[in-house]
Amino acid sequence: MPEQLADTVDPADWTCPAPLRDQPVVVMGHGGGGALSAELMEQVFVPAYGNATLAGLADSAVLELGGARLAFSTDSYVVRPLFFPGGSLGDLAVNGTVNDLAMSGARPAYLSAAFVLEEGVELTVVGRIARAMGAAAEAAGVTIATGDTKVVESGHGDGVYVTTAGVGLVPDGVDIRPQRARPGDAVIVSGPIGQHGVAIMSVREGLEFGAEVASDTAPLADLVAAMLAVTPDIHVLRDPTRGGLAASLNEIARASGTGVRLQERAVPVPDAVANACGFLGLDPLYVANEGRLVAFVPPSAADEVLAAMRAHPQGTGATLIGECVAEHPGMVVVATGLGGTRVVDLPLGEQLPRIC
């Protein structure tokens, strides 16, 4: 290093885009749905709360209460910007929790909604978000039955944060969880991936990719019901939000002790998403979705389930993208179009934070 720079540059001020794993403080990567998020859960929250229900780390907990099987889930939404092509914070706050319940096979019924508002935010903005939540709840067939509101001082928030929790009923005979993946299972995705992340990115950064990309945010409970009508023995469902399809598949592989093998050319990536990812050096497998699911289905039922998905409005683009295998347990690999194979690891953090 030249002497004049050595006097002015302090290496202690340097930052790395991939935070170190032994970070003593919370970093943005802890909220990204990748390896840092998993470590936060496993090293801080699971030991603190210490119960077998939480230890399953599924999208929602399945509970026995009063003779009924209930799915219960909660999630907070801190997306920036609040409004984007195809949706808003309000849509996400409803659809995200509805979908987490649906990934247990539940029929969502009731939600709660808690708002944290920053002093100075326009009431028209709050009203617009609330109306979007009401419309999304009606479309999903759920009732927002209770809630809470808090206000923080100006400069101590980011406009509006929303937390929703939800409950739903799980049908008899349905047992959907990541630990049930089995070698031979067909891996099916319900439609094109990466649209939500690129939609957020385009408005946040003011980028254009040749065509407007709208978020795929949508409720998936009806699609799941159509799949369960074919067979109640669907092994795993997951909505690949933070960390994208890659994070969801890695979590399933590790929870079940199996491997996953994908066919790269089979994964549906819209041209605009592919162009955006190519321009920015991103992998579409890691880009967030808000209206897609990935399913692990026994091979004997795969064709019928795929047909039922394609007959549903939220599953018209459903595609068989790979299979669950006994080889390389806990790992996800992709067979590339050039005949090679690459490992798709759990992301450290998130390529684009504040995505949901």
URHUGI-V779064 format. One record per helix or strand of 2 or more residues. SS is the DSSP state (h for helix, s for strand). FROM is the first residue (numbers start at 1). TO is the last residue. If there is no record, write none. Layout:
# URHUGI-V779064
<<SS	FROM	TO> <SS	FROM	TO>>
This chain:
# URHUGI-V779064
<<h	3	6> <h	11	13> <h	28	31> <h	35	49> <h	52	55> <s	61	65> <s	68	77> <s	83	84> <s	87	88> <h	89	102> <s	106	118> <h	123	140> <s	143	152> <s	160	170> <h	178	180> <s	186	189> <h	195	205> <h	221	230> <s	234	238> <h	244	256> <s	259	263> <h	264	266> <h	271	280> <h	284	286> <s	294	297> <h	299	310> <h	313	315> <s	319	325> <s	332	335> <s	341	343>>
